[in-house]
C-alpha cells in the first residue's frame, strides 16, 4: 500500500511481467530506449531496494502488527 506503483516501486517484477508474460511493446521511441537501457533498469531496481528498506519497517509496524 505504501509503495503501490509496479513500474517504479517494483521494477524487477514489472520487467518480468512486461517481457515474459505480456510481451509489452513500447509506445514510442523514448519508451523503447528506456526498455532497452540496462542502466535505467538497474537504477530503478536499486531505488526499489532502498525504498523497501525505508518503507518495510513502517508497513510492518503500522499495518501488520
N, CA, C and O atoms as a GROMACS GRO file, in nm:
protein
  260
    1UNK      N    1   0.081  -0.120   0.000
    1UNK     CA    2   0.000   0.000   0.000
    1UNK      C    3   0.085   0.127   0.000
    1UNK      O    4   0.048   0.227  -0.060
    2UNK      N    5   0.200   0.121   0.066
    2UNK     CA    6   0.284   0.240   0.072
    2UNK      C    7   0.370   0.255  -0.053
    2UNK      O    8   0.415   0.365  -0.085
    3UNK      N    9   0.393   0.147  -0.123
    3UNK     CA   10   0.472   0.152  -0.247
    3UNK      C   11   0.396   0.076  -0.357
    3UNK      O   12   0.434  -0.035  -0.394
    4UNK      N   13   0.288   0.138  -0.408
    4UNK     CA   14   0.198   0.065  -0.496
    4UNK      C   15   0.234   0.060  -0.645
    4UNK      O   16   0.178  -0.021  -0.718
    5UNK      N   17   0.325   0.143  -0.691
    5UNK     CA   18   0.349   0.151  -0.835
    5UNK      C   19   0.438   0.036  -0.883
    5UNK      O   20   0.555   0.028  -0.846
    6UNK      N   21   0.382  -0.053  -0.964
    6UNK     CA   22   0.461  -0.169  -1.010
    6UNK      C   23   0.575  -0.126  -1.102
    6UNK      O   24   0.680  -0.190  -1.103
    7UNK      N   25   0.555  -0.022  -1.179
    7UNK     CA   26   0.661   0.020  -1.272
    7UNK      C   27   0.778   0.082  -1.197
    7UNK      O   28   0.894   0.049  -1.223
    8UNK      N   29   0.749   0.172  -1.104
    8UNK     CA   30   0.855   0.242  -1.034
    8UNK      C   31   0.899   0.170  -0.906
    8UNK      O   32   1.019   0.159  -0.881
    9UNK      N   33   0.805   0.122  -0.827
    9UNK     CA   34   0.837   0.069  -0.694
    9UNK      C   35   0.866  -0.080  -0.690
    9UNK      O   36   0.918  -0.131  -0.591
   10UNK      N   37   0.833  -0.150  -0.795
   10UNK     CA   38   0.855  -0.296  -0.804
   10UNK      C   39   0.903  -0.327  -0.945
   10UNK      O   40   0.846  -0.410  -1.015
   11UNK      N   41   1.009  -0.259  -0.985
   11UNK     CA   42   1.052  -0.260  -1.124
   11UNK      C   43   1.094  -0.398  -1.173
   11UNK      O   44   1.065  -0.434  -1.288
   12UNK      N   45   1.160  -0.475  -1.091
   12UNK     CA   46   1.202  -0.608  -1.135
   12UNK      C   47   1.080  -0.696  -1.165
   12UNK      O   48   1.080  -0.771  -1.262
   13UNK      N   49   0.976  -0.686  -1.083
   13UNK     CA   50   0.852  -0.759  -1.109
   13UNK      C   51   0.788  -0.710  -1.239
   13UNK      O   52   0.740  -0.790  -1.320
   14UNK      N   53   0.788  -0.578  -1.258
   14UNK     CA   54   0.732  -0.521  -1.380
   14UNK      C   55   0.804  -0.574  -1.504
   14UNK      O   56   0.740  -0.612  -1.602
   15UNK      N   57   0.938  -0.578  -1.499
   15UNK     CA   58   1.013  -0.627  -1.614
   15UNK      C   59   0.977  -0.772  -1.647
   15UNK      O   60   0.960  -0.806  -1.764
   16UNK      N   61   0.965  -0.854  -1.546
   16UNK     CA   62   0.930  -0.994  -1.569
   16UNK      C   63   0.794  -1.003  -1.637
   16UNK      O   64   0.777  -1.074  -1.736
   17UNK      N   65   0.696  -0.932  -1.583
   17UNK     CA   66   0.562  -0.936  -1.640
   17UNK      C   67   0.562  -0.878  -1.782
   17UNK      O   68   0.506  -0.938  -1.873
   18UNK      N   69   0.624  -0.763  -1.798
   18UNK     CA   70   0.624  -0.695  -1.928
   18UNK      C   71   0.695  -0.775  -2.037
   18UNK      O   72   0.649  -0.782  -2.151
   19UNK      N   73   0.806  -0.834  -2.001
   19UNK     CA   74   0.887  -0.903  -2.102
   19UNK      C   75   0.846  -1.048  -2.123
   19UNK      O   76   0.842  -1.096  -2.237
   20UNK      N   77   0.815  -1.118  -2.016
   20UNK     CA   78   0.793  -1.262  -2.027
   20UNK      C   79   0.646  -1.301  -2.035
   20UNK      O   80   0.610  -1.394  -2.108
   21UNK      N   81   0.562  -1.232  -1.962
   21UNK     CA   82   0.423  -1.274  -1.955
   21UNK      C   83   0.332  -1.199  -2.052
   21UNK      O   84   0.238  -1.257  -2.106
   22UNK      N   85   0.360  -1.072  -2.073
   22UNK     CA   86   0.269  -0.991  -2.156
   22UNK      C   87   0.332  -0.945  -2.287
   22UNK      O   88   0.262  -0.902  -2.378
   23UNK      N   89   0.462  -0.955  -2.298
   23UNK     CA   90   0.534  -0.909  -2.416
   23UNK      C   91   0.493  -0.766  -2.454
   23UNK      O   92   0.452  -0.739  -2.566
   24UNK      N   93   0.507  -0.677  -2.357
   24UNK     CA   94   0.470  -0.537  -2.375
   24UNK      C   95   0.557  -0.473  -2.483
   24UNK      O   96   0.677  -0.499  -2.491
   25UNK      N   97   0.496  -0.392  -2.564
   25UNK     CA   98   0.566  -0.319  -2.669
   25UNK      C   99   0.569  -0.170  -2.632
   25UNK      O  100   0.467  -0.116  -2.589
   26UNK      N  101   0.683  -0.104  -2.647
   26UNK     CA  102   0.690   0.039  -2.615
   26UNK      C  103   0.602   0.120  -2.710
   26UNK      O  104   0.584   0.084  -2.827
   27UNK      N  105   0.548   0.232  -2.657
   27UNK     CA  106   0.457   0.311  -2.738
   27UNK      C  107   0.526   0.415  -2.825
   27UNK      O  108   0.465   0.469  -2.917
   28UNK      N  109   0.653   0.446  -2.795
   28UNK     CA  110   0.725   0.544  -2.876
   28UNK      C  111   0.876   0.521  -2.862
   28UNK      O  112   0.919   0.428  -2.794
   29UNK      N  113   0.953   0.606  -2.927
   29UNK     CA  114   1.099   0.591  -2.927
   29UNK      C  115   1.157   0.602  -2.786
   29UNK      O  116   1.243   0.524  -2.748
   30UNK      N  117   1.110   0.700  -2.710
   30UNK     CA  118   1.161   0.718  -2.573
   30UNK      C  119   1.134   0.595  -2.488
   30UNK      O  120   1.221   0.552  -2.412
   31UNK      N  121   1.016   0.538  -2.500
   31UNK     CA  122   0.983   0.418  -2.423
   31UNK      C  123   1.068   0.300  -2.468
   31UNK      O  124   1.110   0.219  -2.385
   32UNK      N  125   1.094   0.289  -2.597
   32UNK     CA  126   1.180   0.182  -2.648
   32UNK      C  127   1.323   0.196  -2.594
   32UNK      O  128   1.386   0.098  -2.557
   33UNK      N  129   1.372   0.319  -2.592
   33UNK     CA  130   1.506   0.343  -2.538
   33UNK      C  131   1.512   0.304  -2.391
   33UNK      O  132   1.609   0.242  -2.347
   34UNK      N  133   1.410   0.339  -2.315
   34UNK     CA  134   1.406   0.304  -2.173
   34UNK      C  135   1.400   0.152  -2.154
   34UNK      O  136   1.471   0.097  -2.070
   35UNK      N  137   1.315   0.087  -2.232
   35UNK     CA  138   1.301  -0.059  -2.218
   35UNK      C  139   1.429  -0.134  -2.252
   35UNK      O  140   1.450  -0.244  -2.203
   36UNK      N  141   1.514  -0.074  -2.334
   36UNK     CA  142   1.637  -0.141  -2.377
   36UNK      C  143   1.762  -0.087  -2.309
   36UNK      O  144   1.873  -0.115  -2.353
   37UNK      N  145   1.744  -0.010  -2.203
   37UNK     CA  146   1.857   0.053  -2.134
   37UNK      C  147   1.883  -0.017  -2.000
   37UNK      O  148   1.811   0.008  -1.904
   38UNK      N  149   1.985  -0.102  -1.993
   38UNK     CA  150   2.013  -0.174  -1.868
   38UNK      C  151   2.042  -0.080  -1.750
   38UNK      O  152   2.006  -0.111  -1.637
   39UNK      N  153   2.105   0.034  -1.775
   39UNK     CA  154   2.134   0.128  -1.668
   39UNK      C  155   2.006   0.186  -1.608
   39UNK      O  156   1.997   0.207  -1.488
   40UNK      N  157   1.908   0.212  -1.693
   40UNK     CA  158   1.777   0.262  -1.648
   40UNK      C  159   1.714   0.161  -1.553
   40UNK      O  160   1.668   0.198  -1.445
   41UNK      N  161   1.712   0.035  -1.593
   41UNK     CA  162   1.651  -0.069  -1.510
   41UNK      C  163   1.730  -0.090  -1.381
   41UNK      O  164   1.671  -0.108  -1.275
   42UNK      N  165   1.861  -0.087  -1.390
   42UNK     CA  166   1.945  -0.103  -1.271
   42UNK      C  167   1.916   0.007  -1.170
   42UNK      O  168   1.905  -0.020  -1.050
   43UNK      N  169   1.904   0.130  -1.218
   43UNK     CA  170   1.876   0.244  -1.130
   43UNK      C  171   1.741   0.227  -1.060
   43UNK      O  172   1.730   0.251  -0.940
   44UNK      N  173   1.640   0.186  -1.135
   44UNK     CA  174   1.508   0.168  -1.076
   44UNK      C  175   1.506   0.053  -0.975
   44UNK      O  176   1.440   0.063  -0.871
   45UNK      N  177   1.575  -0.055  -1.005
   45UNK     CA  178   1.581  -0.168  -0.912
   45UNK      C  179   1.655  -0.128  -0.784
   45UNK      O  180   1.614  -0.169  -0.676
   46UNK      N  181   1.761  -0.052  -0.796
   46UNK     CA  182   1.832  -0.003  -0.677
   46UNK      C  183   1.743   0.090  -0.596
   46UNK      O  184   1.743   0.085  -0.473
   47UNK      N  185   1.666   0.175  -0.664
   47UNK     CA  186   1.570   0.263  -0.597
   47UNK      C  187   1.470   0.178  -0.517
   47UNK      O  188   1.441   0.210  -0.402
   48UNK      N  189   1.419   0.072  -0.579
   48UNK     CA  190   1.323  -0.016  -0.512
   48UNK      C  191   1.380  -0.074  -0.384
   48UNK      O  192   1.313  -0.078  -0.281
   49UNK      N  193   1.505  -0.118  -0.390
   49UNK     CA  194   1.568  -0.179  -0.273
   49UNK      C  195   1.583  -0.078  -0.160
   49UNK      O  196   1.558  -0.110  -0.044
   50UNK      N  197   1.622   0.045  -0.194
   50UNK     CA  198   1.635   0.150  -0.092
   50UNK      C  199   1.498   0.187  -0.035
   50UNK      O  200   1.484   0.206   0.085
   51UNK      N  201   1.400   0.198  -0.121
   51UNK     CA  202   1.265   0.232  -0.076
   51UNK      C  203   1.210   0.124   0.016
   51UNK      O  204   1.150   0.154   0.120
   52UNK      N  205   1.229   0.000  -0.020
   52UNK     CA  206   1.181  -0.111   0.063
   52UNK      C  207   1.245  -0.108   0.201
   52UNK      O  208   1.179  -0.134   0.301
   53UNK      N  209   1.374  -0.076   0.207
   53UNK     CA  210   1.443  -0.069   0.336
   53UNK      C  211   1.383   0.038   0.426
   53UNK      O  212   1.381   0.023   0.548
   54UNK      N  213   1.335   0.145   0.366
   54UNK     CA  214   1.274   0.254   0.443
   54UNK      C  215   1.129   0.223   0.478
   54UNK      O  216   1.086   0.244   0.591
   55UNK      N  217   1.054   0.174   0.382
   55UNK     CA  218   0.910   0.155   0.398
   55UNK      C  219   0.869   0.027   0.470
   55UNK      O  220   0.768   0.025   0.540
   56UNK      N  221   0.945  -0.080   0.455
   56UNK     CA  222   0.904  -0.207   0.513
   56UNK      C  223   0.887  -0.202   0.665
   56UNK      O  224   0.789  -0.257   0.716
   57UNK      N  225   0.977  -0.138   0.739
   57UNK     CA  226   0.953  -0.129   0.884
   57UNK      C  227   0.823  -0.054   0.918
   57UNK      O  228   0.753  -0.092   1.011
   58UNK      N  229   0.793   0.050   0.843
   58UNK     CA  230   0.668   0.124   0.865
   58UNK      C  231   0.548   0.036   0.836
   58UNK      O  232   0.452   0.032   0.912
   59UNK      N  233   0.554  -0.036   0.725
   59UNK     CA  234   0.445  -0.125   0.685
   59UNK      C  235   0.422  -0.231   0.793
   59UNK      O  236   0.309  -0.256   0.833
   60UNK      N  237   0.530  -0.292   0.838
   60UNK     CA  238   0.519  -0.397   0.938
   60UNK      C  239   0.464  -0.344   1.069
   60UNK      O  240   0.373  -0.402   1.128
   61UNK      N  241   0.519  -0.233   1.115
   61UNK     CA  242   0.480  -0.177   1.244
   61UNK      C  243   0.338  -0.119   1.241
   61UNK      O  244   0.258  -0.147   1.330
   62UNK      N  245   0.309  -0.038   1.140
   62UNK     CA  246   0.183   0.037   1.137
   62UNK      C  247   0.066  -0.041   1.079
   62UNK      O  248  -0.049  -0.012   1.111
   63UNK      N  249   0.092  -0.140   0.996
   63UNK     CA  250  -0.017  -0.208   0.928
   63UNK      C  251  -0.030  -0.356   0.959
   63UNK      O  252  -0.141  -0.410   0.959
   64UNK      N  253   0.079  -0.423   0.986
   64UNK     CA  254   0.071  -0.567   1.009
   64UNK      C  255   0.062  -0.604   1.157
   64UNK      O  256   0.008  -0.710   1.191
   65UNK      N  257   0.113  -0.520   1.243
   65UNK     CA  258   0.110  -0.552   1.387
   65UNK      C  259  -0.009  -0.490   1.454
   65UNK      O  260  -0.027  -0.507   1.575
   0.00000   0.00000   0.00000
